[in-house]
Amino acid sequence: MSQPVYVINKDGHPLMPMKRCGKVRRMLNSKRAKVVQREPFTIQLLYETTDFVQSVDLGIDAGSQTIGVSACTEGREVYAAEVENRTDVTKKLAERREYRRSRRYRKRRYRKPRFQNRVHAKHKGWLAPSVENKITTHIQVVQKVMEILPVSHITVETASFDIQRLQAFERGLPLPEGRDYQAGPQTEFFNAREYVLFRDGHVCQCCKGKSKDPILEVHHIESRQTGGDAPNNLITLCETCHKGFHLGTVKLPKTIKRGMSFRDAAFMGIMRWAFYERLRMMYPGKVSMTYGYITKNTRITAKLPKTHCVDARCISGHPKAKPLPFYYAQKKVRCHNRQLHKVNILPGGIRKSNQAPKKVKGFELFDRVRYKGTDCFIFGRRTSGYFDLRHLDGTKVHPCANYQSIRLLEHSKTILTERRLQGTTN
């Protein structure tokens, strides 16, 4: 299966990709070119050449969990990728907060929390770390494509969601119009707790008042870390049922379930303009915006399947371009692990280290390696020299491979890449 070889000139500027693998091999053997990266395979010419290039249009299908990328010329697609965003940032921040509180209470006397030194109080353009991480990933994806292809124009699709309309549709209520958007369900209530108690009629939703307990509490159906403090994740319970549930003696009725989550919709509403404006500042005159209904109409008119890569190709303005037989599946991974010690203290007051050395037998976390003819990544390492090898979709290649049986192909990066055939998913 032939694949395009991406080319940059001697000065580092991108040229058009080529498919003449024999010529590429001869240039590498004669030292007229060198390999820059393995996936996507990119070479740099070591001699002077002309800079004639075609027009390449880049389409970006922005998303909370997956980003679709497609770069096309007038007649063919030259790059396609689907990038998986990180979804663990909120969990990591919650864990860090727990560790810090535990350490402060353990090592010094309690002090009242301070609020004047919060980041969001200092910077007016501050965004939540989980949102900021995803916006940064979007920008990093665009930069990686710009490094290997002479992109002349970038088109971005960012969706906007009417969350109040979605909530009304879920509950079977009349759809909001006009001033209804200024009067949400919690308008006349002091906080979410007061609203939830009123919504449930000040009656325990587990025993329906049979316990005769006058004390009512608000319970998270999913943990606050997972589901947040949204009213559709809260339910009214009496103190007896609430304590019994956490002790394991009481079970909630099966009819009590968390409502529809709007986390991804909220993210898209926050990030759409921030991402677009940052791109415009980075590449002035090259960036434009499109909308989801235009992409959908283009895809249906061209009779194309619904995938992130296909949507990105429609966004680029070339839905009829000849597609590549494969796409690059990419995954954003963390850059650092700052937790130094395990939470549980061993006998004797010993705090065990949480980290293996950065390099073990010459290998690092997320290095691309080859094991028995299979290309994979290091997802776990042990100081004894054994590694957990996996593909990006989580498929295990070997849970405990010896360092002598693997060969390093490429050092770790923050965005991991592997090739997959079109039509396959995780």
N, C-alpha and C positions, 0 to 999 in steps of 0.2 A: 504494500500500500504506500504509494508515493505521498510525501508530505512536503509542504513548502519549507524552504530553508530561508530564514530571515537574515538579511544582510545589512550591515552598517559599513560606511566607508572609513577611510583612514582617520578622519577627523571626528568620528563618532556619530555622524548624521545618518539616518536610516535611508536605505534604498529599497527598491521593489524586491519582493521575495522571488526566489528562483526554485525550479523543480529539477534542474539538471544535476542530479546527485553525483554523477560521474565527474563532472567538472568541479564540483565542490570537493570531492575526495582528492582530485589531483592538486587543487590549490592548497589543501591542507597538507598533503604530503610534500609539496615543494616549498612549504613555508611562506606561501604568498597570502595566506589567511590563517586566522586562529579562531578557535572556538570560544565564544563568549559565555554561552549558557546552553544547557542540555535540553531543557523543556521550557518554552518552545525553542527548538534548535536554532541557534543564532551564531553567525560567524562575522568576524570583522576583517575587512580587506587590509592588507599591509602595503598596498601600492596605490598610487594616484589613479583616480578614475573619474568619469563624468558623473554629474549629479542629475541626470534626466530621470524623472519619476512621473507616474500617472497620478490622477486624482483618486484618493482613498477616503471614503466616508465612513466614519465610526458611529455606530449606534449603541447606546447604553440604556438597557432596561433596568432602571434602578429598583431596588427592592430591599425589604427589611431582612429577609433571610437569604435570598439568592439574587445575584446580579447577572443579567444576561449581557454578553458582549459580542459584537459582530462588526468586522471591518470588511468593506466591499469596494471593489472597483465597479465600473459600469457593467461588466459581464460576469465576474466571478467573486466568490467570497475568499478572502485571503487569511482571515483569522476568526475563530469562534471560540467562546469560552463561557463557562458558567461558574461563578465564584460564590462559594458558601461563606456567609458572614459569621462572625463570632456571635454566639448567643449566651455565653457564660459570663459576660462582664458584670452583670448585676449580681450574680451569685458570688463571684470573686470579691466584689466590693463588700458584700454582706459578711463574708468570712473574714475579710481584713478588719472590718469594724469590730467583729466579735473578738478577734485576737488582740487588738489594741486595747479594748476595754478591759479584757481580762488581765493584760500585762500592767495596765495603769493601776487597777485595783490591787493587784498583787504586789507591786513594787513601791507605791507611794500612796499617801492618804488621799481620800476622795476630795475633788474640787468640783465646783459647779461648772457645767458646760459653758463655753464661750461662744458667742454668735457674731462678734464683730470681725472675726478673721476668716469668715467663710469665703470660699472662692467666688460663689455667685454674688456676693456682696461687693466684690472688688471689680469684677469684669462684667460689663453689661451684655457682652455677646456670649456669655457662658452657656454651654449646653451640657446636659447630663452626660457622664462618661460613656454610658452605653450607646447613646446617640452619636457622640463625637467619634467613638471608635468606628462605627459603621460609615459615617461620612468620610473619615480618613481612609477607610478601605476602598470606598468608591473612587476617591481621588487617586489612590495608589494604583488601582487597576487601570485607570486611564493613562497614568504616567508610564506604566509598563508597556502599554500598547504604543504610545507615542515614541518610546525609545527604539522600537524595532520596525515601525511602519511610518511612511511619510504621510500622516493623516492631514488632510486639508480642511475637513469640517467634522464637528462633533455634534450629534443630535442626542438629546437626553429626554427620556420619558419619565416624568415623576407624577405619580398619581395623587389625587386629593380625595379624601373620604369624608362623607357627611355622617359623622358618628351619631348625631342625634336622630337622623333619619333611620340609620341602621338599628338603633336601640328601639325606636318606635315600631319598626317592622318586626323585630324579634318578639316584642310583647303584644303585638296585635292591636296597637293603639293608632289613632289617626296620625298621619304623617305631618310633621311640623311645617308651617308656612309662616312667612313674614315674621311677626313679633314672637312667634312661638320659640324661635331660636334664642331669644333673650330671656326666656322663662323656662329653664330646664326643670327636671323633676325635683331638684334639691333647692329650688330658689328660695322658699320661705323657711328653710331649716338651717339651724346654726351650724351643724356639721353632719358628716355621713352617718354617725351613730344615731343621732336624733331622727334622721330620715328613715333609716332601716327599722327602728322601733315603730315608727308611725306606719310604714309600709306593711309590717307584719301584724298590725293591730295590737301591739304590746302583748302578744301571746307567744309563748314558747312554741316553736315550729316542730319540736320533737315530741313532746308529751301533750301538747295542746292544753296546758294548764292543769293536767291531772296531778302533778306533783304538789300543787298549792304553794309553790315557792314564789314569793313576791319579788324577789331580786332577779332582774333580767340583765343578761349580758349579750354582747355582740360577738359572734364566733366567725372566724375565717373558714370558709368551706375548703379552699386550698390555702396552703401556708401563705403568709403575707409576702414572703420572699418570692413565691411562685406566682400567686394570683393578684397581689397588691391589695389596696384598700378600696377598690371599686365597690359600689353598693351591690352589684350582682355577684360579688364574692363574699358577701356578708349575710348572716342569718341570725335571727333572734333566738336565743336559748335561755332557759332559766338557769340559775346557778347550779342546781342539782344535776341537770342534764349536761351542763357544760363540764363540770368536774368529772362526771361519770364517763363522758366521751374521752377525755384525756387520760383517764385511768384505765380505759378499755372495757368498762362494764356496761356502757351504753352505746348503741349504734344508731346513727342517724337514718331516717327513712330513705329508701332508694330514690324517692322523688326529689330529694334535695340535691341539686347539682349546680355547679357554677354556671353562670350565664355566659354568653358569647364574649370572647376576649377581643378587645380592640387595641391591643398593644402594638401590633404591626401597623394598623391604620393610624394610630397616634404618631408612631415614628415617622411614617411617610409624610404626614402633615407637618411635622417639625423640620424634617431634613430637606424637603424638596427645594425650598428657596436657598437655604444655606449652601447646599451642594452646588446648585446652579450658579449662584453668585461667586463662589470660590473658583469654579471652573472658568467663568468669564474673566476673572482677574488674572488667572494663570495663562489663558490662551485667548487674548482679546481678538474679537472679530471672527472667531472660529466656532463659537458655541451657540446653539439654538435649542429651543424647547418644543416638545410635542406633547400630545395628550393620549391617554389610553384608548379613547373611542376611535381616534384616527388609526392607531396601530391595529385595533381589532378589525376595523373595516378593511384595512389593507390586507391583513392576514386572511380574512374570509374571502375577499375578492380574488386573491391569488390561490385559494384552496390549499392553504398550508396548515400543518399540524400546530397545536398549541404547545410550544416549549419556550424556554427563556431565550435560547439561541435564535430561534425563528422570529420571536418578537423583536429581538435586537436587530436582526437583518431587515425586518420591515421598518423599524425606526430609522435605520441608516438611509432609507430611500431606495433600496435595491432589492425588493422582494423576489424578483425573477432571476437574481444572480445565481450562478451555479454554486450550490453549497459544497463545503468541504465534506469528505466522507467521515470525518471525526471532529470532535471538539475537545478543548482543554478543560478538564475538571479541576478546579482550583479550590483551595481551602485556606482561609486566614487562620493562623495559629498565634498563640501568645508569644510575646518577645522575651519576657522574663518571668521568673518565679521567685518572688521576694520573701516567701515564707522560709525562714532559716531553720526552724525547729518543729518537730512534731508537737501536736497539742498535748497529748497524754505524756505525763512525766513518768519515767521508768523508776523502779525501786532504787533508793539511794539518792534521789533528787537529780538523776541524770536526764538531761533533755537531749533526745536523739536528733541528729541533724536530719532535715527534711530533704536535702539536696545531695545528689551524687556530684562528683566533680564535673565541671563543664565538659571536659574531654575524658573519655574512658577508652583506653587503648587506641587513641587517635580518632574516636568517633564522638559526635555530638547529637543531642536531641534534634529530631526532624531532619537528619542527614538523609539524602537519597543514596541507597545502597543496592547492591545486587546480591541476591541469595539464590543459589542453584538456578541461575538463568532468569530469575524473576526480579524486576525492579520494584522496590518498595521503600518505605520510610521507617526510621527509628522512632517509635512512640514511647519507649521505655528503656532505661539502661540501668545496669547494676555494676557496682565497682569491681565485681569479680570478672567482668568482661562478657556478660551475656545480655542480649538485647531482645526487646519485644518488637517484632517487625510486622507492619500492617500496610494495607492500601488506604487511600484517603477515605473510602466509604466505610472503614472500620473492619474490613475483612482481614482476619489474621493470617499472616504468612507463616510465622513461627513465633511462639510465645517466649522462647528462650534459646535464641541462636547464639552460638559461640562466635567471638570476634574473628577467629581464624577462618570461619566459613563465609564471611561476607566481605564485599569489596566496595570501597567508597566510590560513588559516581559524582556526587555534587554535595557541597556543604549546605547546611540548613539555611532556609530563607523564611521570611514571615508569611509568604504566600506560597504554599506547596502546589505543584502542578503535576498532573498525569493525563495521558491521552486516553480518550474513550471513543467508541464508535457512535455515530449519530443514532439517536433513537434509544440509547441505553440510559438508565438513570441509576441513582444511588441505591 
